[in-house]
Amino acid sequence: MKDYFQNLYLSAERLNTANIVQALTITGPHANFLDVGCWDGNNTEIWARAAKAKAVFGIEPVRAAGQKAVKKNIKVLFVKADRERWPLNNSSMDCIVTNQVVEHLSDIDFFLKESSRVLKKNGYLVVSTNNLSSWHNIFALLFGWAPFDLSNASEIKSGLGNPLAIHRYKDNQWGKSWTHKCIYTSKWFSDWCLLYGLKLHSQYGSGYYPLPAGVGNMNKTHCALMTLVFQKNGL
């Protein structure tokens, strides 16, 4: 059973990648491009090609991973995205992408403030993250369990508070940087973005456990992984 759900998740991840590519293709080209949480740069290269970027930047707090991205000619900034001012000029980026990152951040206000600051007028912020209102999380809450996507909140053990979690009671080998601090609904996160002049432009969905991943793009409210595209207003 766990293998079945693991395969469903991998299928949702693949569609999620395709959704981000589609969002960047439709809104692009984006000459100056930033990937927040670029890790080793593998996905950054995919996003940058879709965006037709000329200058590619990344933010990554884990130096060992970020050094691999540097070797891919990504200009990596080694800062914590929700704590340290980004060393980028105001209105310097055409597009910012962050994939499976905001759920790890402690200070979303700081992240959104910096995103809005460095984005150009009418620039785009593409955020892909877990969805609190997905059916599998709602199912868990009905039983008084931790939502599946918050069962890895401890830096010591994964799968706490949810007896069906895939990684239940396994050691958290990645440490604090891989724990989930908060997960959001589309409405919740979109309202938060409006505080910083970022208006929802479009939305994609992926994953709809236990159904095929594509169903998530039909019912985006309850999909497993949501991709939200925001545009900075001209104010």
Backbone bond lengths (Angstrom), bond angles and torsions (degrees), N, CA, C in turn:
res aa  C-N    CA-C-N  psi(-1)  N-CA   C-N-CA  omega(-1)  CA-C   N-CA-C  phi
1 M - - - 1.464 - - 1.540 111.14 -
2 K 1.347 115.90 -42.78 1.453 119.06 179.75 1.525 111.38 -64.09
3 D 1.345 116.04 -36.89 1.470 119.82 177.43 1.519 110.80 -63.83
4 Y 1.318 116.24 -37.95 1.461 121.17 179.40 1.528 110.47 -62.17
5 F 1.319 116.67 -47.56 1.462 120.52 -179.51 1.532 111.56 -70.60
6 Q 1.338 116.55 -31.03 1.457 118.96 175.42 1.530 110.63 -64.08
7 N 1.332 116.63 -40.09 1.463 120.65 177.38 1.518 111.85 -67.12
8 L 1.326 116.19 -36.38 1.470 119.57 175.99 1.523 110.38 -62.13
9 Y 1.332 116.30 -40.83 1.460 120.16 179.90 1.522 110.84 -65.50
10 L 1.325 117.24 -42.78 1.466 120.17 179.28 1.521 111.17 -63.06
11 S 1.325 116.54 -37.60 1.466 120.52 176.29 1.522 111.04 -64.84
12 A 1.324 116.13 -39.78 1.466 120.27 177.81 1.525 110.54 -65.81
13 E 1.322 117.61 -38.52 1.466 121.39 177.31 1.525 111.65 -60.94
14 R 1.332 116.68 -42.77 1.469 120.46 -179.86 1.521 111.00 -62.93
15 L 1.340 116.44 -44.15 1.461 119.41 178.13 1.523 110.45 -66.78
16 N 1.318 116.55 -36.01 1.462 120.19 178.17 1.534 110.68 -60.36
17 T 1.327 116.61 -43.10 1.465 120.82 176.10 1.522 110.65 -59.73
18 A 1.327 116.27 -43.82 1.466 120.64 179.14 1.528 111.22 -64.06
19 N 1.326 116.93 -36.39 1.467 120.63 178.55 1.523 111.53 -64.22
20 I 1.333 116.21 -41.65 1.469 119.84 178.73 1.524 110.43 -65.23
21 V 1.328 116.09 -42.52 1.467 120.36 177.28 1.526 110.56 -59.19
22 Q 1.327 116.50 -43.48 1.463 120.01 179.54 1.522 111.33 -63.81
23 A 1.330 116.27 -42.33 1.468 119.98 179.36 1.523 111.14 -61.47
24 L 1.323 117.14 -41.84 1.460 121.18 -179.47 1.523 111.69 -70.32
25 T 1.323 116.13 -36.44 1.463 120.40 179.35 1.524 110.92 -66.15
26 I 1.330 116.16 -42.52 1.471 120.65 -177.76 1.524 111.45 -70.02
27 T 1.325 117.16 -41.09 1.471 120.13 -175.53 1.527 113.03 -86.25
28 G 1.338 117.80 -17.12 1.463 122.07 -175.53 1.512 113.88 -76.68
29 P 1.340 115.66 -174.68 1.461 126.77 4.49 1.533 112.49 -77.26
30 H 1.333 114.83 156.29 1.463 121.90 179.85 1.530 108.15 -125.64
31 A 1.313 116.37 102.35 1.472 120.66 -174.61 1.516 112.31 -63.50
32 N 1.330 116.62 -49.05 1.467 121.71 -179.85 1.514 108.66 -103.36
33 F 1.314 116.14 116.69 1.464 122.00 -166.85 1.523 110.26 -128.06
34 L 1.334 116.06 135.53 1.467 122.04 -179.06 1.519 110.43 -127.18
35 D 1.326 116.18 129.68 1.463 122.41 174.28 1.524 107.87 -109.58
36 V 1.321 117.12 112.63 1.468 121.79 179.59 1.528 108.39 -88.47
37 G 1.327 115.34 116.22 1.459 120.81 -173.15 1.516 109.89 87.61
38 C 1.323 116.30 49.80 1.467 120.93 -171.52 1.520 113.31 -74.77
39 W 1.335 118.18 -16.05 1.458 124.24 -179.68 1.531 109.96 53.52
40 D 1.362 118.61 -121.42 1.464 120.22 -176.47 1.522 113.46 -90.69
41 G 1.339 116.63 2.06 1.454 120.74 175.83 1.514 115.73 87.94
42 N 1.327 118.61 -4.03 1.464 120.36 -178.55 1.524 111.89 -60.57
43 N 1.325 116.16 -50.71 1.467 119.21 178.27 1.527 111.35 -71.24
44 T 1.315 116.52 -32.75 1.467 120.00 179.37 1.522 110.62 -56.92
45 E 1.314 116.39 -40.12 1.463 120.45 178.25 1.524 111.45 -62.76
46 I 1.323 116.39 -38.37 1.474 120.67 177.74 1.520 110.24 -65.12
47 W 1.349 115.51 -46.97 1.461 119.46 -179.24 1.536 110.29 -63.47
48 A 1.318 116.70 -43.70 1.471 120.88 -175.72 1.529 111.23 -63.61
49 R 1.325 116.86 -38.96 1.468 119.49 177.19 1.519 110.67 -63.61
50 A 1.330 116.18 -43.39 1.468 120.37 179.58 1.519 111.13 -63.82
51 A 1.334 116.19 -35.37 1.468 121.40 -178.83 1.526 112.49 -81.52
52 K 1.345 116.42 -9.76 1.474 122.10 -174.75 1.527 110.27 54.85
53 A 1.338 114.02 45.85 1.463 120.72 -176.17 1.519 111.59 -75.14
54 K 1.325 114.75 145.46 1.459 121.83 175.42 1.526 111.46 -100.56
55 A 1.323 116.65 -32.51 1.461 122.40 176.50 1.526 107.97 -126.56
56 V 1.328 116.21 123.49 1.466 121.04 -173.68 1.527 109.68 -116.64
57 F 1.331 115.60 122.37 1.453 122.61 179.85 1.538 109.13 -116.82
58 G 1.319 115.62 156.64 1.452 120.88 175.95 1.514 110.44 -142.06
59 I 1.312 116.32 149.75 1.469 122.00 171.07 1.518 106.96 -115.31
60 E 1.328 116.38 129.00 1.460 120.53 -178.08 1.533 109.63 -153.52
61 P 1.348 117.52 118.25 1.468 120.08 -178.94 1.526 113.87 -79.49
62 V 1.343 117.34 -20.25 1.463 120.91 -179.21 1.526 108.51 -89.40
63 R 1.317 116.27 106.23 1.466 120.89 -169.81 1.534 112.29 -63.26
64 A 1.330 118.30 -39.72 1.466 120.38 -178.19 1.524 111.55 -60.66
65 A 1.340 116.18 -39.65 1.464 120.02 177.95 1.522 110.83 -72.97
66 G 1.325 116.58 -44.24 1.451 120.80 -177.68 1.519 113.18 -62.42
67 Q 1.333 117.53 -32.07 1.462 120.51 178.63 1.527 111.27 -63.87
68 K 1.323 117.07 -31.25 1.466 120.56 175.55 1.526 110.34 -67.38
69 A 1.330 116.60 -36.70 1.466 120.40 177.60 1.527 110.82 -68.10
70 V 1.330 116.49 -35.63 1.467 120.66 178.30 1.524 110.14 -58.19
71 K 1.334 116.44 -38.87 1.461 121.31 -179.64 1.527 111.95 -67.18
72 K 1.335 117.01 -14.18 1.464 121.65 176.66 1.528 110.90 -96.76
73 N 1.324 115.88 17.20 1.473 122.67 178.39 1.525 112.93 66.13
74 I 1.331 116.17 30.06 1.456 122.05 173.58 1.524 107.49 -95.96
75 K 1.317 117.10 131.18 1.465 121.67 -179.83 1.524 108.15 -81.21
76 V 1.320 116.01 94.50 1.462 121.61 -172.39 1.523 110.80 -89.41
77 L 1.323 115.03 132.68 1.464 123.24 176.55 1.532 107.29 -107.56
78 F 1.324 116.59 117.60 1.461 120.75 -174.61 1.526 110.06 -90.60
79 V 1.332 114.97 77.76 1.464 121.61 178.00 1.525 108.83 -134.15
80 K 1.328 115.84 163.91 1.465 121.60 174.87 1.521 107.94 -90.57
81 A 1.328 115.92 119.96 1.470 121.40 -168.39 1.511 113.98 -64.60
82 D 1.335 118.05 -19.99 1.463 119.91 -177.76 1.538 112.28 -112.76
83 R 1.349 116.95 14.11 1.466 118.76 -177.89 1.527 113.09 -138.24
84 E 1.326 117.21 -29.59 1.457 120.71 -173.65 1.526 110.57 -118.70
85 R 1.320 116.01 135.20 1.459 120.20 178.88 1.522 110.16 -55.69
86 W 1.326 115.68 134.40 1.451 119.81 -178.80 1.528 109.77 -74.17
87 P 1.303 118.99 129.50 1.472 121.18 -178.90 1.532 112.16 -77.10
88 L 1.327 114.51 61.31 1.462 122.54 179.00 1.529 108.23 -133.98
89 N 1.313 116.31 148.01 1.452 120.87 -179.99 1.523 111.64 -71.87
90 N 1.332 115.42 155.10 1.464 120.50 173.64 1.526 109.80 -58.31
91 S 1.330 115.44 142.38 1.475 121.90 175.00 1.529 112.14 51.47
92 S 1.323 116.21 46.02 1.466 120.35 -177.42 1.520 114.54 -108.61
93 M 1.350 117.91 -14.17 1.456 121.43 -175.76 1.533 111.30 -111.21
94 D 1.326 115.57 138.71 1.466 120.70 174.78 1.516 111.65 -83.67
95 C 1.330 116.12 -29.51 1.463 119.99 -177.14 1.522 110.29 -154.20
96 I 1.323 115.51 141.53 1.465 122.84 173.52 1.522 107.73 -122.76
97 V 1.322 115.95 132.51 1.460 121.71 174.02 1.519 108.70 -119.28
98 T 1.321 116.27 141.04 1.460 120.27 171.39 1.522 107.70 -143.17
99 N 1.316 115.78 121.55 1.461 121.85 -174.52 1.521 110.37 -117.24
100 Q 1.345 116.34 119.63 1.461 122.79 178.83 1.536 111.23 55.01
101 V 1.336 114.57 48.17 1.461 120.81 -178.31 1.527 112.01 -125.28
102 V 1.329 118.54 -44.78 1.470 119.96 -171.51 1.526 112.44 -61.10
103 E 1.328 117.28 -25.93 1.458 119.27 178.35 1.531 111.94 -69.08
104 H 1.332 116.85 -15.70 1.465 121.87 178.75 1.529 112.78 -92.97
105 L 1.317 117.73 -8.62 1.467 121.17 -172.58 1.522 111.97 -89.63
106 S 1.321 115.72 142.65 1.464 121.11 179.95 1.518 112.33 -88.40
107 D 1.335 117.35 -29.94 1.464 121.31 -174.95 1.526 109.69 -123.71
108 I 1.326 116.00 88.82 1.461 121.13 -178.81 1.528 110.86 -68.90
109 D 1.315 117.91 -33.44 1.466 119.84 177.53 1.525 110.69 -58.56
110 F 1.308 117.06 -43.47 1.471 120.48 179.20 1.527 110.36 -62.78
111 F 1.325 116.47 -45.86 1.466 121.31 179.40 1.525 111.52 -59.02
112 L 1.335 117.07 -45.92 1.464 120.54 -178.60 1.524 111.39 -69.88
113 K 1.322 117.11 -36.32 1.460 120.52 177.84 1.522 110.39 -62.21
114 E 1.312 117.01 -45.36 1.460 121.06 179.47 1.535 111.01 -68.59
115 S 1.317 117.36 -38.54 1.467 120.42 177.60 1.527 110.28 -60.07
116 S 1.318 115.91 -47.70 1.461 120.25 -179.75 1.526 111.33 -64.74
117 R 1.324 116.55 -37.24 1.466 120.64 -178.53 1.520 111.94 -63.50
118 V 1.340 116.81 -45.65 1.465 118.82 -173.14 1.530 112.99 -86.60
119 L 1.330 117.53 -13.57 1.465 119.95 177.91 1.519 110.85 -74.75
120 K 1.334 115.05 142.17 1.455 120.40 172.43 1.521 110.03 -73.63
121 K 1.319 116.82 162.84 1.455 121.69 173.11 1.527 108.86 -55.03
122 N 1.320 116.07 131.65 1.466 124.25 -178.09 1.531 113.04 68.08
123 G 1.345 117.66 12.28 1.456 120.64 175.50 1.526 111.49 -72.56
124 Y 1.336 116.08 169.42 1.464 121.09 -173.13 1.527 112.21 -118.73
125 L 1.332 114.29 141.28 1.459 122.72 170.93 1.528 107.31 -115.97
126 V 1.333 117.11 120.53 1.468 122.31 179.68 1.519 108.02 -110.30
127 V 1.325 116.17 115.42 1.464 122.03 -176.43 1.521 109.18 -117.44
128 S 1.329 116.29 121.28 1.465 120.81 174.75 1.525 108.38 -116.83
129 T 1.339 115.22 130.52 1.461 119.17 -174.32 1.525 110.05 -159.57
130 N 1.325 116.09 171.76 1.461 121.73 174.97 1.519 110.51 -65.73
131 N 1.309 115.35 156.22 1.459 121.32 -176.81 1.528 110.15 -114.37
132 L 1.318 116.78 114.71 1.461 120.87 179.64 1.525 111.91 -59.89
133 S 1.340 117.19 -32.89 1.463 120.10 -176.93 1.529 112.97 -90.16
134 S 1.326 117.79 15.56 1.463 119.60 173.37 1.531 108.84 -65.70
135 W 1.328 115.50 152.89 1.461 119.18 -175.05 1.530 112.21 -62.20
136 H 1.329 117.78 -34.92 1.470 117.91 -177.89 1.529 111.19 -69.04
137 N 1.344 117.20 -31.23 1.470 119.40 175.29 1.529 111.37 -73.98
138 I 1.331 116.33 -39.20 1.465 119.89 176.89 1.532 110.11 -62.16
139 F 1.338 116.56 -42.43 1.471 121.64 177.53 1.531 110.25 -56.68
140 A 1.329 116.68 -45.65 1.467 120.29 -179.33 1.523 111.49 -62.51
141 L 1.324 116.53 -42.73 1.461 120.19 -178.77 1.520 111.95 -66.31
142 L 1.324 117.75 -32.39 1.464 121.03 177.88 1.524 111.49 -59.34
143 F 1.330 116.24 -30.65 1.459 121.03 -179.96 1.529 112.34 -94.91
144 G 1.335 115.92 4.76 1.450 119.11 -179.61 1.520 113.43 78.09
145 W 1.349 116.83 15.95 1.455 120.89 179.24 1.525 110.47 -89.84
146 A 1.313 116.05 166.08 1.459 120.36 170.73 1.521 108.74 -67.06
147 P 1.325 118.80 141.39 1.463 119.52 172.13 1.530 109.36 -54.53
148 F 1.325 116.80 143.44 1.463 120.10 -179.33 1.528 111.36 -51.54
149 D 1.324 116.48 -40.66 1.465 120.75 -173.69 1.527 113.22 -82.74
150 L 1.321 116.97 4.26 1.468 120.80 173.03 1.524 111.92 -121.68
151 S 1.334 117.05 7.32 1.467 119.58 -179.12 1.523 111.79 -76.95
152 N 1.342 117.27 -4.08 1.470 120.66 176.88 1.532 110.76 -108.22
153 A 1.315 116.79 35.15 1.469 120.79 -177.35 1.520 113.30 -78.05
154 S 1.325 117.72 -17.21 1.467 121.07 -179.42 1.526 110.62 -88.87
155 E 1.320 116.21 140.20 1.459 120.04 176.71 1.528 111.61 -80.71
156 I 1.332 117.36 -2.50 1.464 121.36 -178.37 1.527 111.49 -101.66
157 K 1.343 117.11 -53.27 1.457 121.73 -177.37 1.524 110.46 -130.01
158 S 1.328 116.35 146.91 1.465 121.96 176.18 1.522 110.45 -97.07
159 G 1.332 115.48 162.92 1.456 120.60 174.02 1.506 115.81 74.92
160 L 1.326 118.17 21.33 1.461 120.18 -178.70 1.525 110.86 -73.17
161 G 1.329 115.83 140.72 1.457 121.05 172.18 1.512 115.36 80.98
162 N 1.338 117.28 2.84 1.463 120.01 -178.55 1.530 108.78 -142.62
163 P 1.347 117.64 107.90 1.474 120.89 -174.71 1.521 113.90 -66.23
164 L 1.345 118.33 -14.90 1.459 121.11 -179.88 1.530 113.08 -101.42
165 A 1.315 117.36 3.23 1.461 120.63 -179.77 1.529 110.16 -61.54
166 I 1.336 116.12 136.08 1.463 121.27 -175.75 1.517 111.70 -61.27
167 H 1.321 116.88 -39.51 1.469 120.85 -175.83 1.523 111.51 -103.80
168 R 1.312 117.17 36.34 1.467 121.49 -174.34 1.526 111.36 -58.16
169 Y 1.339 114.74 125.04 1.464 124.69 176.20 1.527 114.09 60.74
170 K 1.309 117.10 18.59 1.465 119.27 173.82 1.524 109.05 -83.19
171 D 1.319 115.70 148.51 1.465 119.84 178.60 1.525 110.33 -61.29
172 N 1.321 115.73 137.62 1.463 120.90 175.43 1.530 107.89 -83.56
173 Q 1.330 115.92 91.69 1.462 120.88 -174.38 1.526 112.80 -73.83
174 W 1.351 116.76 -14.51 1.461 119.36 -176.13 1.525 112.66 -92.78
175 G 1.331 117.05 -12.95 1.454 119.39 176.63 1.512 114.08 81.13
176 K 1.308 114.58 -163.05 1.459 122.38 -170.95 1.522 113.40 -62.69
177 S 1.329 118.33 -35.09 1.466 120.74 -173.84 1.524 113.13 -66.54
178 W 1.344 117.64 -16.19 1.465 120.18 -178.42 1.523 112.97 -103.41
179 T 1.307 118.50 4.29 1.458 119.84 178.22 1.523 110.29 -80.48
180 H 1.326 115.23 149.01 1.464 120.74 177.17 1.525 109.09 -89.72
181 K 1.328 115.82 127.34 1.461 121.29 179.83 1.525 111.66 -92.55
182 C 1.346 116.08 -37.85 1.462 120.78 -177.92 1.524 108.52 -161.11
183 I 1.321 117.00 146.43 1.459 121.50 170.72 1.526 107.64 -124.57
184 Y 1.326 116.10 155.12 1.455 121.58 -166.62 1.525 111.72 -127.26
185 T 1.309 115.27 161.04 1.460 120.91 164.89 1.527 107.93 -93.79
186 S 1.305 116.04 163.82 1.463 120.22 179.44 1.525 111.21 -60.58
187 K 1.312 117.60 -45.41 1.461 122.07 -178.89 1.520 111.01 -62.87
188 W 1.311 116.21 -44.40 1.468 121.68 -178.75 1.524 110.64 -61.31
189 F 1.333 116.14 -50.94 1.459 119.45 -177.51 1.531 111.38 -67.79
190 S 1.325 117.25 -36.32 1.466 120.85 179.79 1.523 111.59 -65.35
191 D 1.320 117.17 -40.98 1.461 120.68 176.84 1.528 110.62 -62.63
192 W 1.319 116.32 -38.96 1.462 121.84 179.22 1.529 109.72 -62.98
193 C 1.333 116.15 -43.59 1.473 120.52 -179.59 1.526 112.10 -63.53
194 L 1.315 117.07 -33.94 1.465 120.12 -179.92 1.528 111.95 -59.82
195 L 1.326 116.57 -29.31 1.463 120.18 178.29 1.524 111.66 -61.23
196 Y 1.333 116.95 -21.26 1.455 122.07 -176.47 1.540 111.89 -115.78
197 G 1.331 115.24 23.86 1.456 120.04 174.98 1.511 114.30 72.88
198 L 1.334 117.49 24.40 1.459 122.55 -178.87 1.528 108.55 -114.05
199 K 1.319 116.34 111.84 1.461 121.97 -174.99 1.526 110.66 -103.75
200 L 1.336 115.95 138.14 1.463 120.68 179.96 1.525 110.40 -61.24
201 H 1.317 115.60 125.64 1.460 122.90 -178.79 1.533 111.08 -102.09
202 S 1.329 116.96 -45.57 1.460 121.93 -179.26 1.518 109.29 -159.82
203 Q 1.330 115.64 168.26 1.456 120.20 -174.37 1.519 109.85 -147.61
204 Y 1.328 115.83 142.66 1.465 123.14 177.58 1.528 108.67 -129.00
205 G 1.326 115.90 158.46 1.459 120.58 178.68 1.511 111.46 -136.56
206 S 1.324 115.81 153.47 1.459 121.67 178.17 1.521 109.24 -149.48
207 G 1.318 116.00 140.38 1.459 120.56 178.67 1.517 111.78 83.25
208 Y 1.336 115.46 135.48 1.468 120.73 -179.09 1.532 106.74 -157.91
209 Y 1.319 115.14 65.09 1.465 121.32 -171.20 1.535 111.79 -59.15
210 P 1.343 117.58 135.75 1.470 129.65 4.31 1.533 113.53 -93.81
211 L 1.333 118.34 18.84 1.462 121.82 -178.47 1.531 110.27 -88.20
212 P 1.345 117.19 169.14 1.469 120.29 179.94 1.520 112.41 -58.24
213 A 1.345 115.35 153.75 1.460 121.90 -173.81 1.520 113.13 -58.12
214 G 1.336 117.35 -35.33 1.458 121.32 -175.86 1.511 114.60 -63.60
215 V 1.336 117.10 -21.81 1.465 119.94 178.90 1.532 110.01 -63.07
216 G 1.325 116.40 -27.80 1.454 120.30 179.75 1.515 113.92 -63.32
217 N 1.338 116.69 -24.42 1.462 120.42 177.51 1.518 111.77 -82.48
218 M 1.337 116.78 -10.81 1.463 121.58 177.14 1.525 111.29 -91.18
219 N 1.317 115.92 -35.60 1.462 121.45 178.01 1.525 108.22 -124.01
220 K 1.323 115.46 83.28 1.461 120.55 -172.87 1.527 113.07 -70.06
221 T 1.334 117.19 -22.19 1.467 120.18 -179.75 1.518 111.50 -63.69
222 H 1.335 116.62 -34.94 1.461 120.70 -174.13 1.522 112.72 -117.14
223 C 1.324 118.23 19.50 1.463 121.14 177.85 1.530 110.26 -70.43
224 A 1.327 116.10 166.36 1.463 120.22 -179.58 1.525 112.14 -81.16
225 L 1.332 116.64 -44.26 1.467 122.36 -179.59 1.519 108.29 -121.44
226 M 1.315 116.86 126.72 1.461 120.28 -178.68 1.521 109.80 -113.33
227 T 1.316 115.11 141.81 1.462 122.04 174.05 1.516 107.61 -118.26
228 L 1.326 115.65 116.33 1.457 122.90 -176.02 1.521 109.10 -111.06
229 V 1.330 116.01 129.27 1.458 121.64 -178.87 1.525 108.51 -110.02
230 F 1.326 116.03 119.39 1.470 121.86 -179.33 1.525 109.73 -113.48
231 Q 1.334 115.06 148.66 1.462 120.17 175.70 1.519 109.49 -120.86
232 K 1.324 115.02 134.55 1.462 119.77 179.11 1.525 109.62 -75.46
233 N 1.337 116.16 130.33 1.455 119.23 -179.76 1.527 110.90 -73.87
234 G 1.318 114.97 172.40 1.453 119.68 -174.03 1.507 115.15 -88.48
235 L 1.326 117.69 9.75 1.462 120.47 -178.12 1.511 111.09 -75.51
